[in-house]
């Protein structure tokens, strides 16, 4: 009788978890940047004189554009995480189905 075939499906899919962890870390870092670089407009961290007002206008413009870009990137990375998780699940399912099919064919022989 042939030896039983055993496959560790999780070992094949383990690399994808590393990618998911990396992307989730990037998303978290982006959120922290947006939150950490915001300020209270009633008490800005720069002066309220003419120079402070100029700096504030430039900062708000640049920060707003950067926040938009980060939010878009965050959404894209979240999609990659979702697709990667689905891919891993589908891979494991396909491997389990294949092993079951081979096992059933071996038993019938």
N, C-alpha and C positions, 0 to 999 in steps of 0.2 A: 504494500500500500504506500502511495506517495506521501512524503512529509507534508504536513499542513503548512500552507503559505500564510505567513503573517506579515502585514505591512503596517508600519506606524505612520498613519496618514498625517498626524500632527507634525511629525518631523519634516515632511515635505512642505507643509504650509507655514512652518515656524518663521521663515524669512519674511513673510508678509506681515506678521505681527510686529516685527522690527520697524517696518515702513509705517505702519499705523501708529506706533508709539512716537516715531519721529514727527509725523505730521501733526498729531495731537499736541505734541510739545511746541511745535511752531505756532499752531493756532493759539495755544495758551499764551505764548510769548507776545504774539501780536495783540491779543486782548489786553495784556498787562501794559504794553506800550501805550495803547490808546487811552486807557484809564489813567496811567501814570503821567502822561504828558498833557492832560487836561488841567484847567485851572479855574478858579472862581473869578468870574468877570468883575465881581464887586470888590475883589481884593487881588488884583493881578500881581505876580511876583516881580514886576518891573515898575518903574516909576510911572506916574500919571501925567508927567509934563509932556511937552510936544514930542520929545524923543521917545518917551515910553509909548505914546500913542502911535507913533510911526512903527516902532518895533512890534507893537501889538497887532497892527493891521497886517504887517508882513507875516508875522507868526501865525495869525489866524488863517490867512490865505493858504500858506504852505501846509499848516497842520490839517486844515480841512481837506485839501487834496490828498495828503498822505493818508488820512483816516479813510477816505473813500477807497483809495487803492488797496489799503490793508483789508478793508471789509470785503472787497471783491476777491482778493487773494484768499482770504479766510474761507469764503464760500466755495471757491474752487478746490481748496485743500480738503474741505469737509466732504465734497463730492468724491474726491480721490479716496478718502478714508472709507466712505460708504461702498464704493465700487470694489475696493481692495477686500473689504470684509465679505462682500457678496461673492467675490471670486474665490476666496479661501473656502467659504462654505460650499460653493458649487464644486470645487476641486475635491474636497473631502467626501462629499456625497458621491461624486463620480467614482472616486477610488473605492469607496465601500461597495458601491454597486458592482464594480468590475471584479472585486475580490469575491463577492457573493456569487456572481455569475460563474467565475472560474471554479469556485468551490463546488457549486452545484453540478457543473459539467464533470468534474473529477469524480464526484460521488456516483454519477450515473455510469461512468465507464467501468 
